[in-house]
Amino acid sequence: MPTCQNCNKEWNWKQTIKKTTTLDPAMTCPSCGEKQYQTQKSKKRISFLTVIILVPLLIQIFFDIPVIILFSLLPVFAAIVFLLYPFFVELSSKERYIGEQ
């Protein structure tokens, strides 16, 4: 779970989902109120995590699985990604962009 870089309080699963599903990149810490930003490293890891949703399509390439089963696996994998997502979030006190040191 992400930890605030200002007050070192760990966010819970619900807080993390609530804060990361907005369009604003700045997330306010529920404990101290300081703005936090998702790190670039965290964003990369999460992008690889979302590829898991496509696993049923890869399975279809190698095995002859009925389409109904294939489409029923998509929501299962999407739920797995949704449940694991907060565990991959890391926070920073400063907003950094791709390529910045």
DSSP file (Angstrom, degrees, kcal/mol; ACC not computed):
  #  RESIDUE AA STRUCTURE BP1 BP2  ACC     N-H-->O    O-->H-N    N-H-->O    O-->H-N    TCO  KAPPA ALPHA  PHI   PSI    X-CA   Y-CA   Z-CA
    1    1 A M              0   0    0      0, 0.0    86,-0.1     0, 0.0    11,-0.1   0.000 360.0 360.0 360.0 149.0    0.0    0.0    0.0
    2    2 A P        -     0   0    0      0, 0.0     9,-2.8     0, 0.0     2,-0.4  -0.342 360.0-150.8 -69.3 149.3    1.2    3.5   -0.6
    3    3 A T  B     -A   10   0A   0      7,-0.2    88,-0.3    88,-0.1     7,-0.2  -0.977  21.6-113.2-121.9 132.8    2.8    5.5    2.2
    4    4 A C     >  -     0   0    0      5,-2.6     4,-1.4    -2,-0.4    89,-0.1  -0.429  17.0-147.7 -63.6 131.4    2.6    9.3    2.4
    5    5 A Q  T  4 S+     0   0    0      2,-0.2    -1,-0.2    -2,-0.2    88,-0.1   0.643  94.3  49.1 -76.3 -14.1    6.1   10.8    2.0
    6    6 A N  T  4 S+     0   0    0      3,-0.1    -1,-0.1    28,-0.1    -2,-0.0   0.920 129.2  12.9 -89.3 -53.0    5.2   13.6    4.3
    7    7 A C  T  4 S-     0   0    0      2,-0.1    -2,-0.2    27,-0.1     3,-0.1   0.470  91.3-128.9-106.5  -3.9    3.7   12.0    7.4
    8    8 A N     <  +     0   0    0     -4,-1.4     2,-0.4     1,-0.2    -3,-0.1   0.709  55.9 147.9  61.8  23.6    4.7    8.3    6.7
    9    9 A K        -     0   0    0     -5,-0.0    -5,-2.6     1,-0.0     2,-0.4  -0.740  46.8-127.8 -87.9 136.0    1.1    7.1    7.2
   10   10 A E  B     -A    3   0A   0     -2,-0.4    -7,-0.2    -7,-0.2     2,-0.2  -0.684  19.3-132.9 -84.5 133.1    0.1    4.1    5.0
   11   11 A W        -     0   0    0     -9,-2.8     2,-0.1    -2,-0.4    -1,-0.0  -0.532  19.9-125.4 -79.5 149.9   -3.1    4.5    3.0
   12   12 A N     >  -     0   0    0     -2,-0.2     4,-2.2   -11,-0.1     5,-0.2  -0.384  29.8 -97.5 -88.6 176.8   -5.6    1.8    3.1
   13   13 A W  H  > S+     0   0    0      1,-0.2     4,-2.4     2,-0.2     5,-0.2   0.916 122.0  48.3 -61.1 -46.8   -7.0    0.0    0.0
   14   14 A K  H  > S+     0   0    0      1,-0.2     4,-2.5     2,-0.2    -1,-0.2   0.911 111.7  49.1 -63.6 -44.0  -10.2    2.1   -0.1
   15   15 A Q  H  > S+     0   0    0      1,-0.2     4,-2.5     2,-0.2    -1,-0.2   0.906 111.1  51.1 -61.5 -41.7   -8.4    5.4    0.2
   16   16 A T  H  X S+     0   0    0     -4,-2.2     4,-2.2     2,-0.2    -2,-0.2   0.930 111.6  45.7 -63.5 -47.0   -5.9    4.4   -2.5
   17   17 A I  H  X S+     0   0    0     -4,-2.4     4,-1.0     1,-0.2    -1,-0.2   0.930 114.2  49.5 -61.2 -45.6   -8.6    3.5   -5.0
   18   18 A K  H  < S+     0   0    0     -4,-2.5     3,-0.3     1,-0.2    -2,-0.2   0.900 115.2  42.7 -61.9 -42.6  -10.6    6.7   -4.2
   19   19 A K  H >< S+     0   0    0     -4,-2.5     3,-0.6     1,-0.2    -1,-0.2   0.824 114.9  48.4 -76.0 -32.3   -7.5    8.9   -4.6
   20   20 A T  H 3< S+     0   0    0     -4,-2.2    -1,-0.2     1,-0.2    -2,-0.2   0.553  97.2  69.7 -89.2  -6.7   -6.1    7.3   -7.8
   21   21 A T  T 3< S+     0   0    0     -4,-1.0     2,-0.2    -3,-0.3    -1,-0.2   0.092  81.6  93.8 -99.3  25.3   -9.4    7.2   -9.8
   22   22 A T  S <  S-     0   0    0     -3,-0.6    -3,-0.0     2,-0.2     5,-0.0  -0.702  79.7-124.1-107.6 165.5   -9.6   10.9  -10.3
   23   23 A L  S    S+     0   0    0     -2,-0.2    -1,-0.1     2,-0.0    -3,-0.0   0.697  87.4  92.3 -80.6 -19.2   -8.3   13.0  -13.2
   24   24 A D        -     0   0    0      1,-0.1    -2,-0.2     2,-0.1     0, 0.0  -0.634  67.8-151.2 -77.3 125.4   -6.2   15.2  -11.0
   25   25 A P  S    S+     0   0    0      0, 0.0    13,-0.5     0, 0.0     2,-0.4   0.752  76.4  84.9 -69.7 -21.4   -2.6   13.8  -10.7
   26   26 A A  E     -B   37   0B   0     11,-0.1     2,-0.5     9,-0.1    11,-0.2  -0.687  64.2-165.3 -82.7 129.0   -2.3   15.3   -7.2
   27   27 A M  E     -B   36   0B   0      9,-3.3     9,-2.9    -2,-0.4     2,-0.4  -0.968  14.7-135.2-116.1 127.4   -3.7   13.2   -4.4
   28   28 A T  E     -B   35   0B   0     -2,-0.5     7,-0.2     7,-0.2     6,-0.1  -0.683  23.2-118.5 -85.0 129.1   -4.3   14.7   -1.0
   29   29 A C     >  -     0   0    0      5,-2.8     4,-1.5    -2,-0.4    -1,-0.1  -0.467  13.7-143.2 -65.4 130.4   -3.1   12.6    1.9
   30   30 A P  T  4 S+     0   0    0      0, 0.0    -1,-0.2     0, 0.0    -2,-0.0   0.726  96.9  44.5 -68.2 -19.6   -6.1   11.7    4.2
   31   31 A S  T  4 S+     0   0    0    -22,-0.1    -2,-0.0     3,-0.1    -3,-0.0   0.928 131.3  11.6 -89.5 -52.1   -3.9   12.0    7.3
   32   32 A C  T  4 S-     0   0    0      2,-0.1     3,-0.1   -23,-0.1    -1,-0.0   0.595  89.5-126.4-107.9 -13.6   -1.9   15.2    6.8
   33   33 A G     <  +     0   0    0     -4,-1.5     2,-0.1     1,-0.3    -5,-0.0   0.487  59.7 140.1  82.9   2.2   -3.6   16.9    3.8
   34   34 A E        -     0   0    0     -6,-0.1    -5,-2.8     1,-0.1    -1,-0.3  -0.481  58.3-104.8 -78.4 150.4   -0.3   17.3    1.8
   35   35 A K  E     -B   28   0B   0     -7,-0.2     2,-0.3    -2,-0.1    -7,-0.2  -0.554  38.5-171.5 -76.6 137.7   -0.4   16.6   -1.9
   36   36 A Q  E     -B   27   0B   0     -9,-2.9    -9,-3.3    -2,-0.3     2,-0.4  -0.924   6.2-154.9-127.6 153.1    1.2   13.4   -3.1
   37   37 A Y  E     -BC  26  92B   0     55,-2.9    55,-2.4    -2,-0.3     2,-0.3  -0.955  24.1-110.0-130.3 147.6    1.9   12.2   -6.6
   38   38 A Q  E     - C   0  91B   0    -13,-0.5    58,-0.3    -2,-0.4    53,-0.2  -0.584  40.1-119.5 -74.9 136.1    2.3    8.7   -8.1
   39   39 A T     >  -     0   0    0     51,-1.8     4,-2.0    -2,-0.3    51,-0.2  -0.345  13.7-121.2 -74.5 157.3    5.9    7.9   -9.1
   40   40 A Q  H  > S+     0   0    0      1,-0.2     4,-2.2     2,-0.2     5,-0.2   0.873 114.9  55.9 -64.3 -37.4    6.8    7.1  -12.7
   41   41 A K  H  > S+     0   0    0      1,-0.2     4,-2.1     2,-0.2    -1,-0.2   0.907 107.8  48.9 -60.5 -42.1    8.2    3.7  -11.5
   42   42 A S  H  > S+     0   0    0      1,-0.2     4,-2.3     2,-0.2    -2,-0.2   0.899 108.6  52.7 -64.3 -42.5    4.8    3.0  -10.0
   43   43 A K  H  X S+     0   0    0     -4,-2.0     4,-1.8     1,-0.2    -1,-0.2   0.883 109.1  50.2 -62.5 -38.8    3.0    4.0  -13.2
   44   44 A K  H  X S+     0   0    0     -4,-2.2     4,-1.6     2,-0.2    -2,-0.2   0.933 110.4  48.9 -65.0 -45.7    5.2    1.7  -15.3
   45   45 A R  H  X S+     0   0    0     -4,-2.1     4,-1.7     1,-0.2    -2,-0.2   0.899 111.2  50.3 -61.3 -40.4    4.5   -1.3  -12.9
   46   46 A I  H  X S+     0   0    0     -4,-2.3     4,-2.0     1,-0.2    -1,-0.2   0.848 104.9  57.1 -68.8 -33.4    0.8   -0.6  -13.1
   47   47 A S  H  X S+     0   0    0     -4,-1.8     4,-0.6     1,-0.2    -1,-0.2   0.877 108.2  47.5 -65.4 -34.8    0.8   -0.5  -16.9
   48   48 A F  H >< S+     0   0    0     -4,-1.6     3,-0.6     1,-0.2     4,-0.4   0.843 107.9  57.0 -70.6 -32.6    2.3   -4.0  -16.9
   49   49 A L  H >< S+     0   0    0     -4,-1.7     3,-1.5     1,-0.2     4,-0.3   0.882 100.4  56.9 -64.5 -38.4   -0.4   -5.1  -14.4
   50   50 A T  H >< S+     0   0    0     -4,-2.0     3,-1.3     1,-0.3     4,-0.3   0.717  90.9  71.8 -68.8 -18.8   -3.1   -4.0  -16.7
   51   51 A V  G X< S+     0   0    0     -4,-0.6     3,-1.6    -3,-0.6    -1,-0.3   0.740  80.2  76.8 -65.9 -21.6   -1.8   -6.3  -19.4
   52   52 A I  G X  S+     0   0    0     -3,-1.5     3,-1.7    -4,-0.4    -1,-0.2   0.821  81.7  66.8 -58.0 -30.9   -3.1   -9.2  -17.3
   53   53 A I  G <  S+     0   0    0     -3,-1.3    -1,-0.3    -4,-0.3     4,-0.2   0.807  97.4  54.4 -61.0 -27.6   -6.6   -8.3  -18.5
   54   54 A L  G X> S+     0   0    0     -3,-1.6     4,-1.4    -4,-0.3     3,-0.9   0.471  78.1  98.7 -86.0  -1.8   -5.4   -9.5  -22.0
   55   55 A V  H <> S+     0   0    0     -3,-1.7     4,-2.6    -4,-0.3     3,-0.3   0.885  75.7  58.9 -55.7 -42.7   -4.2  -12.9  -20.8
   56   56 A P  H 3> S+     0   0    0      0, 0.0     4,-1.9     0, 0.0    -1,-0.3   0.867 103.5  53.3 -57.2 -33.2   -7.4  -14.7  -21.9
   57   57 A L  H <> S+     0   0    0     -3,-0.9     4,-1.1     2,-0.2    -2,-0.2   0.886 109.3  48.1 -67.9 -37.1   -6.8  -13.5  -25.5
   58   58 A L  H  X S+     0   0    0     -4,-1.4     4,-1.2    -3,-0.3     3,-0.3   0.882 108.9  53.9 -67.8 -37.7   -3.3  -15.0  -25.3
   59   59 A I  H  X S+     0   0    0     -4,-2.6     4,-2.5     1,-0.2     3,-0.3   0.898 103.7  57.1 -61.4 -39.5   -4.7  -18.2  -24.0
   60   60 A Q  H  < S+     0   0    0     -4,-1.9    -1,-0.2     1,-0.2    -2,-0.2   0.830 101.0  57.6 -61.3 -33.0   -7.1  -18.3  -27.0
   61   61 A I  H  < S+     0   0    0     -4,-1.1    -1,-0.2    -3,-0.3    -2,-0.2   0.901 117.0  31.6 -64.3 -40.6   -4.1  -18.2  -29.4
   62   62 A F  H  < S+     0   0    0     -4,-1.2     2,-0.4    -3,-0.3    -2,-0.2   0.731 123.0  41.0 -93.3 -24.2   -2.5  -21.3  -27.9
   63   63 A F  S  < S-     0   0    0     -4,-2.5     2,-1.4    -5,-0.2    -1,-0.1  -0.941  78.9-120.1-128.4 147.7   -5.6  -23.3  -26.8
   64   64 A D        +     0   0    0     -2,-0.4    -4,-0.1    -3,-0.0    -3,-0.1  -0.677  47.8 165.3 -87.5  88.8   -9.0  -23.9  -28.5
   65   65 A I        -     0   0    0     -2,-1.4     5,-0.1    -5,-0.2    -2,-0.0  -0.872  42.4-104.1-107.7 136.6  -11.2  -22.4  -25.8
   66   66 A P     >  -     0   0    0      0, 0.0     4,-2.1     0, 0.0     3,-0.3  -0.253  27.7-121.7 -57.9 146.5  -14.9  -21.6  -26.4
   67   67 A V  H  > S+     0   0    0      1,-0.2     4,-2.8     2,-0.2     5,-0.2   0.837 110.0  59.5 -60.3 -36.0  -15.6  -17.9  -26.9
   68   68 A I  H  > S+     0   0    0      1,-0.2     4,-1.6     2,-0.2    -1,-0.2   0.917 107.9  44.8 -61.7 -43.6  -18.1  -17.9  -24.0
   69   69 A I  H  > S+     0   0    0     -3,-0.3     4,-1.4     2,-0.2    -1,-0.2   0.908 111.8  53.9 -65.8 -41.2  -15.4  -19.1  -21.6
   70   70 A L  H  X S+     0   0    0     -4,-2.1     4,-1.0     1,-0.2     3,-0.5   0.936 111.0  44.5 -58.5 -48.6  -12.9  -16.6  -23.0
   71   71 A F  H  < S+     0   0    0     -4,-2.8    -1,-0.2     1,-0.2    -2,-0.2   0.768 109.5  56.6 -70.6 -24.7  -15.3  -13.6  -22.4
   72   72 A S  H  X S+     0   0    0     -4,-1.6     4,-0.7    -5,-0.2    -1,-0.2   0.751 103.0  56.0 -76.2 -22.1  -16.2  -14.9  -19.0
   73   73 A L  H  X S+     0   0    0     -4,-1.4     4,-2.6    -3,-0.5     5,-0.3   0.784  92.2  71.7 -77.0 -27.4  -12.5  -14.8  -18.0
   74   74 A L  H  X S+     0   0    0     -4,-1.0     4,-2.2     1,-0.2     5,-0.2   0.924  99.2  44.0 -57.7 -49.0  -12.1  -11.1  -19.0
   75   75 A P  H  > S+     0   0    0      0, 0.0     4,-2.3     0, 0.0    -1,-0.2   0.852 111.9  55.5 -66.4 -30.2  -14.1   -9.7  -16.0
   76   76 A V  H  X S+     0   0    0     -4,-0.7     4,-1.9     2,-0.2    -2,-0.2   0.947 111.3  42.5 -64.5 -47.8  -12.3  -12.2  -13.7
   77   77 A F  H  X S+     0   0    0     -4,-2.6     4,-2.2     1,-0.2    -1,-0.2   0.859 112.5  54.2 -67.6 -34.6   -8.9  -10.9  -14.7
   78   78 A A  H  X S+     0   0    0     -4,-2.2     4,-2.4    -5,-0.3    -1,-0.2   0.899 108.4  49.6 -64.6 -40.1  -10.2   -7.3  -14.6
   79   79 A A  H  X S+     0   0    0     -4,-2.3     4,-2.3     2,-0.2    -2,-0.2   0.886 108.7  52.9 -65.4 -38.7  -11.3   -7.8  -11.0
   80   80 A I  H  X S+     0   0    0     -4,-1.9     4,-2.1     2,-0.2    -2,-0.2   0.928 110.7  46.8 -61.9 -44.9   -7.9   -9.3  -10.1
   81   81 A V  H  X S+     0   0    0     -4,-2.2     4,-2.1     1,-0.2    -2,-0.2   0.923 111.5  51.6 -62.4 -44.4   -6.2   -6.2  -11.5
   82   82 A F  H  < S+     0   0    0     -4,-2.4    -1,-0.2     1,-0.2    -2,-0.2   0.882 112.0  46.4 -60.6 -40.0   -8.6   -3.9   -9.7
   83   83 A L  H  < S+     0   0    0     -4,-2.3    -1,-0.2     1,-0.2    -2,-0.2   0.851 117.6  42.0 -72.0 -34.7   -7.9   -5.7   -6.4
   84   84 A L  H >X S+     0   0    0     -4,-2.1     3,-1.5    -5,-0.2     4,-0.5   0.716  90.9  89.3 -84.4 -21.5   -4.1   -5.7   -6.8
   85   85 A Y  G >< S+     0   0    0     -4,-2.1     3,-1.8     1,-0.3     4,-0.4   0.843  82.6  53.2 -47.7 -50.4   -3.8   -2.1   -8.1
   86   86 A P  G >4 S+     0   0    0      0, 0.0     3,-0.8     0, 0.0    -1,-0.3   0.769 100.6  62.7 -62.4 -23.7   -3.4   -0.3   -4.8
   87   87 A F  G <4 S+     0   0    0     -3,-1.5    -2,-0.2     1,-0.2    -3,-0.1   0.661 103.3  49.6 -74.5 -14.5   -0.5   -2.6   -3.8
   88   88 A F  G << S+     0   0    0     -3,-1.8     2,-0.4    -4,-0.5    -1,-0.2   0.444  85.5 108.5-101.6  -3.0    1.6   -1.3   -6.7
   89   89 A V    <   -     0   0    0     -3,-0.8     2,-0.4    -4,-0.4   -86,-0.1  -0.618  44.5-175.4 -81.2 130.6    1.1    2.4   -6.1
   90   90 A E        -     0   0    0     -2,-0.4   -51,-1.8   -51,-0.2     2,-0.3  -0.957  12.2-145.0-121.4 145.4    4.0    4.4   -4.8
   91   91 A L  E     -C   38   0B   0     -2,-0.4     2,-0.3   -88,-0.3   -53,-0.2  -0.780  12.7-171.5-114.3 155.1    3.8    8.0   -3.8
   92   92 A S  E     -C   37   0B   0    -55,-2.4   -55,-2.9    -2,-0.3   -86,-0.1  -0.973  28.0-134.7-137.8 151.2    6.2   11.0   -4.0
   93   93 A S  S    S+     0   0    0     -2,-0.3     2,-0.4   -57,-0.2   -58,-0.1   0.685  92.9  56.8 -77.7 -18.1    5.9   14.5   -2.5
   94   94 A K  S    S-     0   0    0    -57,-0.1     2,-0.5    -3,-0.0   -57,-0.1  -0.909  85.0-123.2-118.3 142.5    7.0   16.0   -5.8
   95   95 A E        -     0   0    0     -2,-0.4     2,-0.4   -59,-0.1   -56,-0.1  -0.712  33.6-175.3 -82.9 125.7    5.5   15.6   -9.3
   96   96 A R        -     0   0    0     -2,-0.5     2,-0.2   -58,-0.3     3,-0.1  -0.926  11.2-146.3-122.5 148.8    8.0   14.2  -11.7
   97   97 A Y    >   -     0   0    0     -2,-0.4     3,-2.2     1,-0.1   -57,-0.1  -0.660  40.0 -72.3-109.5 165.9    7.5   13.7  -15.4
   98   98 A I  T 3  S+     0   0    0      1,-0.3    -1,-0.1    -2,-0.2     3,-0.1  -0.323 120.9  18.9 -58.1 131.5    8.9   11.0  -17.8
   99   99 A G  T 3  S+     0   0    0      1,-0.3    -1,-0.3    -3,-0.1     2,-0.2   0.286  93.5 126.3  90.5 -10.2   12.6   11.6  -18.4
  100  100 A E    <         0   0    0     -3,-2.2    -1,-0.3     1,-0.1    -4,-0.0  -0.562 360.0 360.0 -80.8 145.8   13.1   13.8  -15.3
  101  101 A Q              0   0    0     -2,-0.2    -1,-0.1    -3,-0.1    -3,-0.0   0.427 360.0 360.0 -91.3 360.0   15.8   12.9  -12.8
